[in-house]
């Protein structure tokens, strides 16, 4: 079996025992000279039809990663079809004018890849990673999906049924419940309020809607193709022109980027009852900065000190000191026009109240205490390093470029993040902490045995209500 | 597109494609064995200013003591609880402030510790790994703390989750008969509670020795410099006698085994099927690895096409050889080919199994077509390469292969080995091993009271 010891280590990071810090062993060798992250050299082209093409040749490792990013994800779904993008991405590879669903799967498998289509809040992405020797085959399937997806009736019927059952399954997962409730608390019915369908939205969706929504969103002037791996750029561009040059945008208006939503949640504890739970999943969410905001990097540093690193205050407190939980996590979610601060921990029922108390304490301690020099340096070095080790593989680089393009940011932002983080001062961290970390700002969600939650959280004096 | 351009396109295409088939991808790699028995494998990779490091120890859950289920994993946590000169917290603090992360995991057949970081942190990480190979803090207080953390881990991943990973943890317990293969490697709470600091000492003395470990390092450095550093930090770690390996072989299964379980948390029924597999070093095992992928790998797979698309009796199906471990090529004892199938509540177990058995019967009768075999070879080659792309995951693959074989060769030869498996070998593998008398089935059904509360609506 594979057992993760310290799971999601990437989300955490390190300031172990900041407040009673051990000296380092005297023989421990110092860190070597820094080798800065080299931003990839991106060859940028725009085809005549408006398709953005970014190529990053990386000779050696014999695979090529493709990501096609399209403007308009869950935030572009209509109010009466929440989560529609999930059905769209589940069916986009289930038949084109040329290929059946089975042929799509087989052709891609023969190239060494899978079709990976998914929606995020602001975009839809289709990606695959194929053998360098099968680049043309993989690209042919990708182009076929982008230009000629057909949404056959029988495939849509099957996908609707299976996604409805999948939703039934997901709703038994406490993390899914927590994520869904936090999004609802923070964004209501606004563009960022849903990332999954409802039974009603699935039941009402039709193949005709899928076809028209596909036609609205999938257009070359609203798309970028990011290609990273072992290829010659001239040959690759030739291949891409061959497959994509005939693609045309309609004259109808394109999907507009989501506008910054208003965020206001009532001060209460929202309970999602989950009978038979042996743990309570405690989830906290509040508005935060998003990438591009001037205090985004300072808030990332503050979050690393608070709970983002494995050696952070929160992890030291409720895991390494008290043993209440296995994998508490704190992270920032960044959408194109909104940001969210998140904290989450699964704790055994008996320590639900104690854990809740410690999390609020650590949030407020960020507001009232400055980070030590060591905490600050560790957090900054950690975030700079994490940027480097998060951009090692072709897929990771393609995904990051897709994310930057979706936000309207230049590819040169890779590496800039690290430089900005390295320049953050203690004053900037304190300012971000005072602005974003007061515990009273957070919406609170508890998933678990309702009786346990009500008893344990009663002393905090907040109204306890169901998720609306 | 005009005719001329079509022709150009075609010519160009042939030109580009041909050379790429010519040779296997094989990054430069060197192996050295130190006088204390530690094997060191190093692979230079200058594509990013980073390093991945993995130490695998030749002890996993399979060989943990009777009455101490879950101990190998609990012990793994103790490796992060400090040493006399680098107390609890130092290890993480150093690696994380070096810009990286550290983690570990416990497999049936090894326990691995790994770091991924900017290369500037490599010296410090090597020093820390050598330090905890010499001794530990052995603190009863930290043992109590990590016992709590591990129990929370089991709650979070098993007890509080729908299905509770029953296809990972429960299936081998039913499918095998000998304690090493048939116990719960995550641990029963009574065994975790009974573990004491003497157990920690004993386990460390028996298994955590340089002569029972492989250190692999992949990244942006010069190989010779890193060998010199490894020698500097690790040569003073003494070797230790390790216990002779227990006989973990099973006597053959003679009848199908079926179990039904109730699930408090799920609303959708599921099945797990496990077939006992031949020993890893046999040719049958390679045919089994390919058969497992033909049946389970992606939407083009036989089970997906048959159960989900054609007969529509399943919602999802995942599986393969050694699904509950490090995959179809990395194990060192009895393993299963596992299928985990979630199916709609309006279908019956018999309907699902009828479709499942028909897919297997077809493979056992006709074997794969030439086109199908060609596709799965490409897919397995691509998947295996991906397994070697990140420095830290290449370090893991190199260290596992070397731990089992004494050489890292298998980490690079899997695509070639797979390409030599024939359709007839796969057919005869299926006919011999994918039979009812060689399998165990667990049916996992929603607890009845819960099923009716299912339609709770959306929030």
Interface residues (C-beta under 8 A of the other chain):
Chain A: X1 X2 X3 X4 X5 X6 X7 X9 X10 X12 X13 X14 X15 X16 X17 X22 X24 X25 X27 X28 X29 X30 X31 X32 X33 X34 X35 X36 X37 X38 X58 X60 X61 X62 X63 X93 X101 X102 X104 X105 X106 X108 X109 X110 X111 X112 X113 X114 X115 X129 X130 X131 X132 X133 X134 X135 X136 X158 X161 X162 X165 X166 X168 X169 X171 X172 X173 X174 X180 X181 X184 X198 X199 X200 X232 X235 X238 X242 X272 X274 X275 X276 X277 X278 X279 X309 X310 X311 X316 X319 X320 X321 X322 X323 X324 X325 X326 X327 X346 X347 X348 X377 X378 X381 X382 X384 X385 X386 X388 X389 X391 X392 X393 X394 X466 X467 X468
Chain B: X1 X9 X12 X13 X16 X17 X20 X21 X25 X47 X48 X49 X50 X61 X73 X76 X77 X80 X85 X86 X87 X88 X89 X90 X92 X93 X94 X95 X96 X97 X98 X99 X100 X101 X102 X103 X104 X105 X106 X107 X108 X116 X117 X118 X119 X120 X121 X122 X123 X124 X127 X128 X131 X144 X145 X146 X147 X148 X149 X150 X151 X152 X153 X155 X156 X159 X160 X161 X162 X168 X169 X185 X186 X220 X264 X265 X266 X267 X268 X297 X298 X299 X300 X304 X305 X308 X309 X312 X315 X316 X324 X325 X326 X342 X344 X371 X374 X375 X376 X378 X379 X381 X382 X383 X385 X386 X389 X390 X391 X450 X453 X454 X456 X457 X458 X459
